[in-house]
Structure formats: structure tokens, C-alpha cells
Amino acid sequence: MTYLLPRGGRFVEMGKTDIRDADEVAARWPGVAYGAFDLWEAGPERLGELLREIVSLFRDGVLALAPIRTWDVRQGREALRYLREGRNTGKLVLTVPAPLGSHGTVVVTGGTGGLGALFARHLATAYGARRLLLLSRSGPEAGGAAELVAELAGSGCEARVVACDVSDREQLAAALGALEHPVTAVVHTAGVLDDGVVESLTPERVAAVMRPKADAAWHLHELTAGADLSAFVVFSSVASLMGSPGQANYAAANASLDALAAVRRAAGLPAVSLAWGLWSEAAGMAASLDEAELARLERMGMKALTAESGLALFDQALGADAPVVVPVLLETAALRSQARAGMLPPLLRGLVRLPAARGDDAGAAALARRLAEAPEADRERIVLELVQSQVASVLGHASAASVDPERAFKDLGFDSLSAVELRNRLTRATGVRLPATVVFDHPSPAAVARHLLPGMAPGGAAAPRSEEEEIRALLASIPVDRLRKAGLLTTLRELADGDLPAPDAEEAEAASFDDMDAEALIRMAQEDLA
């Protein structure tokens, strides 16, 4: 006791697990009086006075409440284990999930878009939402908005459509502030696509995708801080977890939603980020994708979600106690194909089993052995068949025979993303390191096969590129913004128009390609292109 109260005073301990003998305490610590008592001994009147005094101390800030940590009732076992181990300070409280949308107003961003309208109907019919605030940039002027409101009214749901840029905090605050009934749930479906390879992305293109996803979600998080929400659902993408060709900006935006959901859950707030797979053309942003882009995403091993399957996964996801849930439909056949090509994302590798590779019987080693055993006259055909097979896989064709070897990649339907995918596939299949520009430098399957053959033939090495090919590859590898900042973009445009002066004698006698500066390279390109 002398350690606890070295300068005197009173010490009160709550609990009856270690009641002591008053005489023993007085003998051991002279001057210390010890007594155990039960609060009920004070009587109801005195207890009332004590409680009023304690409430007053809390109200005046003299006393502070002990920390409260909440656990979803579905985590009851984990909460009791945490309590048993003595790891908590304060109180542990089990919470019961409130019904989504039964009281107050449910806010749906992107509410008049494909997914927004789909889930607005689902909230009204399956969850009994009586009031919906549908936010979109076009508002009541959006196509089908009036029909949607009328349909929801028929389900007993009052829907209000408001024009609002949810990435603008002031606009969003005004829309939420005008509500007669408090916000009780948020479903954030808004988003845009602006796909392209990393080198083509500009700050503007990144910001255009980040604003309606990340900025809007953060504004919703802040503006509903004082609301008693039953759900805070954000629509993310599986691209944030395992990547997607040409969607670096989209993956980053959705990863921020996943992180926000984790932060909210750690703070005891409701949140779930749904990392959706590909939706069908009838719903979601997939409607803006062309056939090649859709085929590319499906080759990653995910079957497109229909409205019916997507809504069923949504219901299951809300029942899962996790900050991030991945509602996707996986195609095992496509996953195996990706695994054989060495293209399967790490996140999915545990879902597919393939026979173990055996020495030279696998991949590039088997191809090299086949070329070594084949007559020289047959080697180009073997490599061409490989290229055709990989082109067919990239384009989603059933057979390599459908690929015309002399037809230009552009005419076959290739874009920059397809070109990168083909380069990756060929590199893994052949073991030959290829530049990202191989499809542009060798613009047909037959041309690529001829380029590959020297590096794959027994004892062969990759054929050196010409100076023109080196220059083209070099220029193609430099982002436009970097050329602009270096002051070379104007020079290149003049080069295309043929306005640059001829090189002087000193530059013409440059010892090698490596000795030339940027201006000399540009002038050499002008000569070669003339």
C-alpha cells in the first residue's frame, strides 16, 4: 500500500477476488486502514447520490470513459478469447448488424448507372429500403432515371435522384445535408475507366479515375462520421488484388477503397469493400469495353457476372465478416490455360493444379529440343506455329489455324495491351527476351517468327537489329511527357514534316550508335525515313 499511496490518500479497488483480513493489513502496514464492502450496503438513496455525482464528473470532463472496443457478434469467439487472455483495456462490446435500409436513407452513388440502378432495385425489393438517394453526375437528366424512380415507387420505395459530382466534397455535403431522414447506409458504386498501359498514363488520366472512386469514398467516410450507419459498402475491383493489363490507374483507385474499408473496420465502423470481377455488358462499366478487352479479361480466368449472379454474390458478401470480399466467378479451364502459359496471378495459383514440370520436357527447354531435332527447313514453320498459337490465345480464337501469318497485327485486332500480352507469352514460351515493341517492329506473325528463329535455333543467337530498328525502339520506349519536358517533342514533329537541316560532317562520322547524342539520333532517323 505504501507503494500505491506514498503521500497518503485513498485507494478503491473494484472486485472480490482478493479480499484481505483487515487486522493483517494494519499489522503489516501501520497507519493503513483496510475494509471490504458491498455497494448495496450504502442503500438506494446513497447509491443514487453516488451515481448522480459520477455522471456529473463525466459531464464536466473530470472523469473519462474507459475505452470501448466493438466486435461483430459473428466474431464472438475471437472477442471472448481476447478478453480471456487479458489483452483488453476497458470494455468489449458485441454488436449485432442492423438491417440494411430498413430505416433512414440509403445513399447510392452512381445511382442511375448500370450497377447503381441494378442495386437500387435490389435494395428496395430484397432489403426493404424505403428511402433512396441516388447520386449521379447527370441526375434526373440521366437516361432511364424517371422510369427507375417510378419502378422503385411501385415497390414502396421513395427514390430521389440528385445531380452530384461525388468527388466534389461541397456538392456531396450539400446533397446529404438536404435529406429529411438521416443516412443509415452507403453503397458506393461510382467509377470510371480510362485504360492504358503504364507508359501512356498521365497525371490527368490517373486523377480522372481516382476522383470518383477514392476521393468520393473518402468524402462519404468523413461526411457520415456522425451517422449511425448499418452498412458502408464500396465497389472495388479484383484488379486491385491481382492486377489487370492496362488498368494501373483503376487498380490503384480500387486498392484505396480496400484500404479505407480496413481502416473503418479497425475503428469499429461498418465497412466492406467488394472487389468485383468482370460484369457482363448489360451491367457495370464493362458496357464500355470492346470485344477484345472483354476477351482479355475473361482469359484471366473470371467469368462475366450476370445481374442475377452478381446480386447473389452481393448478398453473400454482406454476410461475410471481412473488410474486403472478392465476389467473382472463376473459370478453372481458363485458369489452367493461364497457368500453363505462366501468366496466372500469384493470388490464384493455389486454385489450379498442374503436373509438375520435368526437366527439358517443359516450356522453352522442350521447344529448344524440338528445334534441335528438326531439319533446318522445318524450324521456321515450328516457330511460326508457336507464334500463331500464342496470337490465337491473345485474341481468344479457338484455333491457331485462324491466324493469317502474313496479316498485320493491327488488322488482326491487336492494340497496345494485346501487344504486351503477346510479348509476355512469347518470352515465357521461348525463353527469348523480347522488347515491348516487338509487335510494332515486326508487324505480322510471320515477321515475329523470323525474328525469333535465330535466337532459338541450336547454337544461334538473337539477330542484331538494324540501326533503324534500334532508333524506332528507342523512341517508342520514351513516354511523350518526357519528350515534351526535354524539349524534343517539337523537334520530332518537325522531323516528321521533313523540316530539319541535314546533319553536318562531324555527326555523319560518329563512331557508333552509342556515341550519338539525342539530336544526332533524330537526324539519323530523318535520313532513314526520307
C-alpha positions, 0 to 999 in steps of 0.5 A: 500500500505504501507503494500505491499511496506514498503521500497518503490518500485513498485507494478503491479497488473494484472486485472480490477476488482478493479480499484481505483480513483487515487486522493483517493489513494494519499489522503489516502496514501501520497507519493503513486502514483496510475494509471490504464492502458491498455497494448495496450496503450504502442503500438506494438513496446513497447509491443514487447520490453516488451515481448522480455525482459520477455522471456529473464528473463525466459531464464536466470532463473530470472523469473519462470513459474507459475505452470501448472496443466493438466486435461483430457478434459473428466474431464472438469467439475471437472477442471472448478469447481476447478478453480471456487472455487479458489483452483488453483495456476497458470494455468489449462490446458485441454488436449485432448488424442492423438491417440494411435500409430498413430505416433512414436513407440509403445513399447510392452513388452512381445511382442511375448507372448500370450497377447503381440502378441494378442495386437500387432495385435490389435494395428496395425489393430484397432489403426493404429500403424505403428511402433512396438517394441516388447520386449521379453526375447527370441526375434526373437528366440521366437516361432511364432515371424517371422510369427507375424512380417510378419502378422503385415507387411501385415497390414502396420505395421513395427514390430521389435522384440528385445531380452530384459530382461525388468527388466534389466534397461541397456538392456531396455535403450539400446533397446529404445535408438536404435529406429529411431522414438521416443516412443509415447506409452507403453503397458506393458504386461510382467509377470510371475507366480510362485504360492504358498501359503504364507508359501512356498514363498521365497525371490527368488520366490517373486523377480522372479515375481516382476522383470518383472512386477514392476521393468520393469514398473518402468524402462519404467516410468523413461526411457520415462520421456522425451517422449511425450507419448499418452498412458502408459498402464500396465497389472495388475491383479484383484488379486491385488484388491481382492486377489487370493489363492496362488498368494501373490507374483503376487498380490503384483507385480500387486498392484505396477503397480496400484500404479505407474499408480496413481502416473503418473496420479497425475503428469499429465502423461498418465497412466492406469493400467488394472487389468485383470481377468482370460484369457482363455488358448489360451491367457495370462499366464493362458496357464500355469495353470492346470485344477484345478487352472483354476477351482479355479479361475473361482469359484471366480466368473470371467469368462475366457476372450476370445481374442475377449472379452478381446480386447473389454474390452481393448478398453473400458478401454482406454476410461475410465478416471481412473488410474486403470480399472478392465476389467473382466467378472463376473459370478453372479451364481458363485458369489452367490455360493461364497457368500453363502459359505462366501468366496466372496471378500469384493470388490464384495459383493455389486454385489450379493444379498442374503436373509438375514440370520435368526437366527439358520436357517443359516450356522453352527447354522442350521447344529448344529440343524440338528445334534441335531435332528438326531439319533446318527447313522445318524450324521456321514453320515450328516457330511460326506455329508457336507464334500463331498459337500464342496470337490465337490465345491473345485474341481468344480464337479457338484455333491457331489455324485462324491466324493469317501469318502474313496479316498485320497485327493491327488488322488482326485486332491487336492494340497496345495491351494485346501487344504486351500480352503477346510479348509476355507469352512469347518470352515465357514460351521461348525463353527469348527476351523480347522488347515491348515493341516487338509487335510494332517492329515486326508487324505480322506473325510471320515477321515475329517468327523470323525474328525469333528463329535465330535466337532459338535455333541450336547454337544461334543467337538473337539477330542484331537489329538494324540501326533503324530498328534500334532508333524506332525502339528507342523512341517508342520506349520514351513516354511523350511527357518526357519528350515534351519536358526535354524539349524534343517533342517539337523537334520530332514533329518537325522531323516528321514534316521533313523540316530539319537541316541535314546533319553536318560532317562531324555527326555523319562520322560518329563512331557508333550508335552509342556515341550519338547524342539525342539530336544526332539520333533524330537526324539519323532517323530523318535520313532513314525515313526520307 
